[in-house]
Amino acid sequence: MPPEIERRFLITKLTSVKDSFYFFQNAKSKHRIKQGYLSLTDRGQSVRVRIKNEKEASITTKFGRGFVREENKFPVDVNLAKSLFRCCLYCLEKTLYIFDGWEISFYHGPLTGVVIAECELASVGKKFRLFQAVSKNTLK
């Protein structure tokens, strides 16, 4: 598989209530995600199991750190993924919105309040545009 080239940002606030409403109303899609990590290493290696909308599941391996990582995704049966969650070291839940070429994740449970924006790029030097509901001073 080709490498994953991704930029990720922590959103510290949406610019306004009006922009927030616009964002949610115009999201291309919305997904409820449950994911757990079967393996994590200090060398940037991970094995993740993910269930999307209780209908699709996958196991993903990632290698590397920074903007460019090797990623391999394998579809699996949802029941198998649910069984694998019992073996996960860490689990999380989030609602993922697709908007203006970005994936925006609003985390739930212990991570409530964390919002991450990420975009995948075709190449390392490729320019990208911030989406409308945030400004540069709201990203870290």
Backbone as CSV, one residue per row, in Angstrom:
resi,resn,N_x,N_y,N_z,CA_x,CA_y,CA_z,C_x,C_y,C_z
1,MET,0.840,-1.190,0.000,0.000,0.000,0.000,0.883,1.250,0.000
2,PRO,0.388,2.344,-0.577,1.167,3.585,-0.545,1.235,4.124,0.882
3,PRO,2.239,4.926,1.171,2.345,5.464,2.522,1.196,6.422,2.829
4,GLU,0.872,6.533,4.095,-0.110,7.508,4.560,0.650,8.804,4.849
5,ILE,0.241,9.889,4.207,0.837,11.207,4.434,-0.268,12.062,5.025
6,GLU,-0.113,12.424,6.282,-1.227,13.006,7.018,-0.776,14.175,7.879
7,ARG,-1.570,15.235,7.916,-1.369,16.352,8.833,-2.495,16.307,9.850
8,ARG,-2.140,16.418,11.133,-3.124,16.358,12.216,-2.968,17.582,13.108
9,PHE,-4.104,18.086,13.566,-4.115,19.266,14.418,-5.110,19.082,15.555
10,LEU,-4.748,19.583,16.717,-5.664,19.659,17.843,-6.447,20.952,17.698
11,ILE,-7.774,20.856,17.662,-8.608,22.054,17.576,-8.891,22.513,18.999
12,THR,-8.546,23.749,19.300,-8.762,24.268,20.648,-10.108,24.964,20.786
13,LYS,-10.674,25.459,19.665,-12.040,25.990,19.683,-12.499,26.200,18.249
14,LEU,-13.809,26.093,18.058,-14.379,26.470,16.775,-14.504,27.989,16.785
15,THR,-14.445,28.618,15.633,-14.350,30.074,15.598,-15.612,30.781,16.080
16,SER,-16.793,30.166,15.877,-18.031,30.784,16.362,-19.140,29.746,16.342
17,VAL,-20.220,30.055,17.039,-21.388,29.161,17.033,-21.936,29.048,15.616
18,LYS,-21.966,30.157,14.883,-22.447,30.151,13.499,-21.598,29.215,12.643
19,ASP,-20.269,29.304,12.757,-19.389,28.423,12.000,-19.561,26.973,12.412
20,SER,-19.753,26.726,13.711,-19.968,25.358,14.202,-21.221,24.770,13.574
21,PHE,-22.305,25.546,13.545,-23.562,25.080,12.955,-23.361,24.780,11.477
22,TYR,-22.673,25.684,10.761,-22.394,25.486,9.341,-21.619,24.187,9.124
23,PHE,-20.625,23.959,9.972,-19.792,22.761,9.865,-20.638,21.496,9.987
24,PHE,-21.457,21.406,11.038,-22.240,20.189,11.253,-23.298,19.989,10.171
25,GLN,-23.892,21.062,9.686,-24.920,20.954,8.664,-24.350,20.571,7.300
26,ASN,-23.091,20.891,7.067,-22.504,20.671,5.748,-21.481,19.541,5.700
27,ALA,-21.364,18.790,6.766,-20.444,17.651,6.755,-20.893,16.663,5.685
28,LYS,-19.937,16.140,4.933,-20.240,15.186,3.868,-20.779,13.873,4.442
29,SER,-20.204,13.435,5.572,-20.685,12.221,6.229,-20.301,12.246,7.700
30,LYS,-20.958,11.383,8.450,-20.748,11.285,9.894,-20.664,9.802,10.248
31,HIS,-19.677,9.431,11.061,-19.498,8.032,11.436,-19.225,7.924,12.927
32,ARG,-19.828,6.930,13.547,-19.527,6.626,14.946,-18.442,5.550,14.918
33,ILE,-17.310,5.839,15.546,-16.137,4.960,15.492,-15.815,4.443,16.894
34,LYS,-15.575,3.142,16.973,-14.988,2.532,18.172,-13.670,1.945,17.711
35,GLN,-12.593,2.249,18.419,-11.330,1.633,18.040,-10.511,1.290,19.271
36,GLY,-9.747,0.233,19.112,-8.879,-0.229,20.178,-7.527,-0.594,19.602
37,TYR,-6.532,-0.577,20.462,-5.165,-0.847,20.036,-4.692,-2.162,20.633
38,LEU,-4.363,-3.109,19.749,-3.871,-4.415,20.167,-2.388,-4.353,20.488
39,SER,-1.684,-3.418,19.879,-0.246,-3.301,20.079,0.191,-1.869,19.801
40,LEU,1.049,-1.357,20.668,1.675,-0.047,20.477,3.126,-0.187,20.887
41,THR,4.021,0.414,20.127,5.427,0.375,20.524,5.983,1.789,20.546
42,ASP,7.100,1.954,21.181,7.748,3.261,21.212,8.444,3.582,19.894
43,ARG,8.415,2.668,18.951,9.029,2.895,17.635,7.990,3.306,16.588
44,GLY,6.794,3.682,17.046,5.775,4.141,16.104,5.038,3.029,15.391
45,GLN,5.005,1.851,15.980,4.271,0.731,15.387,2.976,0.524,16.165
46,SER,1.876,0.261,15.441,0.613,-0.012,16.119,-0.231,-0.975,15.303
47,VAL,-1.097,-1.681,16.018,-2.109,-2.534,15.407,-3.435,-2.092,16.009
48,ARG,-4.340,-1.643,15.124,-5.609,-1.071,15.563,-6.773,-1.894,15.018
49,VAL,-7.785,-2.088,15.852,-9.043,-2.670,15.393,-10.085,-1.552,15.461
50,ARG,-10.896,-1.442,14.415,-11.871,-0.344,14.340,-13.215,-0.868,13.861
51,ILE,-14.268,-0.378,14.489,-15.634,-0.665,14.057,-16.286,0.670,13.721
52,LYS,-16.806,0.758,12.501,-17.455,1.988,12.050,-18.955,1.762,11.915
53,ASN,-19.739,2.570,12.659,-21.205,2.538,12.603,-21.784,1.154,12.896
54,GLU,-21.053,0.346,13.644,-21.482,-1.022,13.989,-21.707,-1.907,12.764
55,LYS,-21.241,-1.469,11.578,-21.490,-2.213,10.346,-20.229,-2.635,9.610
56,GLU,-19.141,-1.887,9.760,-17.883,-2.184,9.070,-16.788,-2.316,10.112
57,ALA,-15.842,-3.205,9.840,-14.710,-3.358,10.762,-13.429,-3.576,9.977
58,SER,-12.327,-3.193,10.616,-11.028,-3.381,9.982,-9.944,-3.515,11.046
59,ILE,-8.844,-4.104,10.616,-7.622,-4.124,11.413,-6.590,-3.367,10.588
60,THR,-5.897,-2.443,11.234,-4.919,-1.601,10.540,-3.581,-1.673,11.257
61,THR,-2.526,-1.857,10.484,-1.175,-1.758,11.037,-0.567,-0.453,10.543
62,LYS,0.161,0.214,11.430,0.852,1.447,11.068,2.282,1.359,11.577
63,PHE,3.199,1.864,10.747,4.620,1.861,11.087,5.185,3.240,10.781
64,GLY,5.939,3.772,11.707,6.596,5.059,11.486,5.996,6.156,12.340
65,ARG,6.605,7.338,12.231,6.177,8.507,12.991,6.158,9.711,12.083
66,GLY,5.514,10.765,12.552,5.525,12.011,11.803,4.468,12.049,10.726
67,PHE,4.757,12.798,9.655,3.780,13.005,8.585,3.587,11.790,7.698
68,VAL,4.614,10.953,7.576,4.564,9.833,6.641,4.696,8.524,7.408
69,ARG,3.711,7.649,7.217,3.745,6.341,7.866,3.268,5.279,6.889
70,GLU,3.742,4.077,7.098,3.241,2.939,6.329,1.950,2.488,6.997
71,GLU,0.912,2.309,6.195,-0.389,1.891,6.722,-0.924,0.739,5.885
72,ASN,-1.394,-0.303,6.557,-2.008,-1.448,5.887,-3.330,-1.727,6.578
73,LYS,-4.415,-1.679,5.800,-5.764,-1.845,6.362,-6.393,-3.112,5.793
74,PHE,-6.982,-3.914,6.693,-7.579,-5.187,6.298,-9.011,-5.249,6.816
75,PRO,-10.004,-5.389,5.931,-11.382,-5.530,6.402,-11.550,-6.853,7.142
76,VAL,-12.355,-6.830,8.215,-12.649,-8.043,8.982,-14.129,-8.055,9.333
77,ASP,-14.606,-9.201,9.757,-15.987,-9.359,10.199,-16.215,-8.537,11.481
78,VAL,-17.360,-7.895,11.592,-17.669,-7.066,12.765,-17.643,-7.894,14.050
79,ASN,-18.137,-9.122,14.008,-18.124,-9.955,15.218,-16.702,-10.297,15.659
80,LEU,-15.812,-10.530,14.694,-14.414,-10.772,15.032,-13.822,-9.524,15.678
81,ALA,-14.092,-8.353,15.106,-13.579,-7.098,15.675,-14.088,-6.902,17.102
82,LYS,-15.354,-7.190,17.342,-15.907,-7.051,18.703,-15.194,-7.995,19.669
83,SER,-14.886,-9.196,19.230,-14.147,-10.140,20.074,-12.738,-9.631,20.363
84,LEU,-12.094,-9.048,19.359,-10.729,-8.545,19.532,-10.658,-7.376,20.512
85,PHE,-11.756,-6.640,20.666,-11.752,-5.516,21.604,-11.415,-5.971,23.027
86,ARG,-11.732,-7.210,23.353,-11.408,-7.723,24.704,-9.909,-7.842,24.918
87,CYS,-9.127,-7.839,23.841,-7.668,-7.959,23.928,-6.956,-6.613,23.805
88,CYS,-7.701,-5.540,23.610,-7.083,-4.242,23.342,-6.484,-3.621,24.596
89,LEU,-5.319,-3.002,24.411,-4.647,-2.288,25.490,-5.355,-0.980,25.805
90,TYR,-5.789,-0.265,24.766,-6.467,1.018,24.898,-7.647,1.051,23.940
91,CYS,-8.751,1.640,24.368,-9.933,1.779,23.521,-10.422,3.218,23.564
92,LEU,-11.061,3.644,22.486,-11.646,4.982,22.452,-12.865,4.971,21.551
93,GLU,-13.684,5.998,21.723,-14.845,6.198,20.865,-14.854,7.639,20.403
94,LYS,-15.294,7.826,19.159,-15.351,9.173,18.611,-16.424,9.241,17.536
95,THR,-16.844,10.462,17.231,-17.696,10.715,16.082,-16.820,11.424,15.069
96,LEU,-16.765,10.870,13.864,-15.894,11.375,12.812,-16.755,12.013,11.730
97,TYR,-16.470,13.266,11.424,-17.155,13.994,10.355,-16.180,14.193,9.200
98,ILE,-16.666,14.018,7.986,-15.885,14.312,6.793,-16.380,15.665,6.291
99,PHE,-15.460,16.621,6.167,-15.858,17.975,5.834,-14.753,18.675,5.060
100,ASP,-15.049,19.129,3.873,-14.130,19.966,3.101,-12.744,19.330,2.950
101,GLY,-12.709,17.995,2.727,-11.436,17.295,2.571,-10.746,16.930,3.879
102,TRP,-11.373,17.217,4.996,-10.815,16.942,6.328,-11.637,15.893,7.050
103,GLU,-10.980,15.166,7.954,-11.673,14.298,8.912,-11.578,14.986,10.265
104,ILE,-12.727,15.262,10.868,-12.772,15.930,12.165,-13.334,14.924,13.167
105,SER,-12.550,14.626,14.207,-12.943,13.628,15.212,-13.251,14.309,16.539
106,PHE,-14.467,14.080,17.034,-14.891,14.533,18.353,-14.904,13.307,19.258
107,TYR,-14.039,13.296,20.250,-13.861,12.124,21.099,-14.891,12.095,22.230
108,HIS,-15.189,10.881,22.716,-16.175,10.662,23.772,-15.512,9.980,24.966
109,GLY,-16.277,9.788,26.030,-15.764,9.107,27.218,-14.686,9.929,27.892
110,PRO,-13.606,9.280,28.344,-12.536,10.008,29.042,-11.875,11.095,28.188
111,LEU,-12.013,11.009,26.870,-11.392,11.997,25.976,-12.377,13.081,25.516
112,THR,-13.565,13.145,26.145,-14.551,14.155,25.770,-13.918,15.546,25.801
113,GLY,-14.170,16.312,24.763,-13.606,17.654,24.648,-12.417,17.717,23.711
114,VAL,-11.818,16.570,23.408,-10.700,16.538,22.468,-11.282,16.505,21.047
115,VAL,-10.786,17.400,20.206,-11.208,17.458,18.802,-9.945,17.491,17.956
116,ILE,-9.835,16.554,17.022,-8.672,16.451,16.147,-9.125,16.630,14.698
117,ALA,-8.402,17.450,13.961,-8.640,17.628,12.522,-7.457,17.030,11.784
118,GLU,-7.735,16.248,10.762,-6.641,15.669,9.982,-6.999,15.640,8.503
119,CYS,-5.977,15.795,7.690,-6.162,15.678,6.241,-5.037,14.818,5.694
120,GLU,-5.396,14.003,4.703,-4.401,13.180,4.030,-3.954,13.896,2.774
121,LEU,-2.655,13.831,2.512,-2.066,14.533,1.387,-1.504,13.549,0.374
122,ALA,-1.411,13.987,-0.877,-0.867,13.139,-1.939,0.653,13.061,-1.873
123,SER,1.289,14.114,-1.327,2.748,14.113,-1.222,3.156,14.957,-0.015
124,VAL,4.400,14.783,0.430,4.882,15.460,1.630,4.812,16.977,1.510
125,GLY,5.183,17.547,0.372,5.217,18.996,0.218,3.902,19.622,-0.221
126,LYS,2.875,18.808,-0.388,1.588,19.317,-0.889,1.005,20.343,0.071
127,LYS,0.532,21.445,-0.478,-0.119,22.492,0.311,-1.536,22.047,0.646
128,PHE,-2.044,22.542,1.757,-3.419,22.235,2.125,-4.075,23.493,2.655
129,ARG,-5.395,23.489,2.654,-6.180,24.640,3.073,-6.944,24.275,4.343
130,LEU,-6.895,25.166,5.334,-7.660,24.932,6.554,-9.146,24.994,6.234
131,PHE,-9.937,24.192,6.924,-11.359,24.215,6.643,-11.996,25.434,7.299
132,GLN,-13.171,25.775,6.843,-13.790,27.064,7.144,-14.113,27.279,8.624
133,ALA,-14.419,26.248,9.390,-14.907,26.435,10.751,-13.803,26.667,11.783
134,VAL,-12.548,26.650,11.369,-11.475,26.950,12.317,-10.502,27.937,11.689
135,SER,-9.784,28.610,12.513,-8.745,29.503,12.013,-7.405,29.004,12.521
136,LYS,-6.314,29.534,12.000,-4.981,29.077,12.377,-4.718,29.194,13.863
137,ASN,-5.273,30.205,14.523,-4.980,30.375,15.949,-5.753,29.408,16.841
138,THR,-6.599,28.561,16.275,-7.294,27.565,17.084,-6.678,26.176,16.947
139,LEU,-5.572,26.065,16.228,-4.916,24.779,16.012,-3.607,24.729,16.773
140,LYS,-3.262,23.532,17.241,-1.963,23.323,17.899,-1.252,22.184,17.220
